[in-house]
Amino acid sequence: MSEPVFQYIYVMASSTNGPVKIGRAGSPAKRLRDLQPGHPHRLRVWHAVKVPEDSIASMEVGIHRKLAQHLCIYQIKPDQIASPAGIFD
């Protein structure tokens, strides 16, 4: 039996005032390094939750749908989200 494969749902922002980026990656730290050169302010990973790869796509879509009222760039503060999984609470 093979080991389960995981990825992370992350919340990233440059400050506690938002806006935030919510996405998925095998390594949030690597994703941060990839995004930082194109961003004028220092980004930080505020939250990252390990999720089985077979359910990560549906979880990410669900989070984006839940936050759609906040537009494409979510105008919420990173500290308003205890964890990406908590968005479903």
Secondary structure as the mmCIF struct_conf table of DSSP 4:
data_model
#
loop_
_struct_conf.conf_type_id
_struct_conf.id
_struct_conf.beg_label_comp_id
_struct_conf.beg_label_asym_id
_struct_conf.beg_label_seq_id
_struct_conf.end_label_comp_id
_struct_conf.end_label_asym_id
_struct_conf.end_label_seq_id
HELX_LH_PP_P HELX_LH_PP_P1 SER A 2 VAL A 5
STRN STRN1 PHE A 6 ALA A 13
BEND BEND1 SER A 14 SER A 15
TURN_TY1_P TURN_TY1_P1 THR A 16 ASN A 17
STRN STRN2 VAL A 20 ALA A 25
BEND BEND2 GLY A 26 GLY A 26
HELX_RH_AL_P HELX_RH_AL_P1 PRO A 28 LEU A 35
HELX_RH_3T_P HELX_RH_3T_P1 GLN A 36 GLY A 38
BEND BEND3 PRO A 40 HIS A 41
STRN STRN3 ARG A 44 PRO A 52
HELX_RH_AL_P HELX_RH_AL_P2 GLU A 53 LYS A 66
TURN_TY1_P TURN_TY1_P2 LEU A 67 LEU A 67
HELX_RH_3T_P HELX_RH_3T_P2 ALA A 68 HIS A 70
TURN_TY1_P TURN_TY1_P3 LEU A 71 ILE A 73
STRN STRN4 TYR A 74 TYR A 74
BEND BEND4 ILE A 76 ILE A 76
HELX_RH_3T_P HELX_RH_3T_P3 PRO A 78 GLN A 80
BEND BEND5 ALA A 82 ALA A 82
HELX_RH_3T_P HELX_RH_3T_P4 PRO A 84 PHE A 88
#
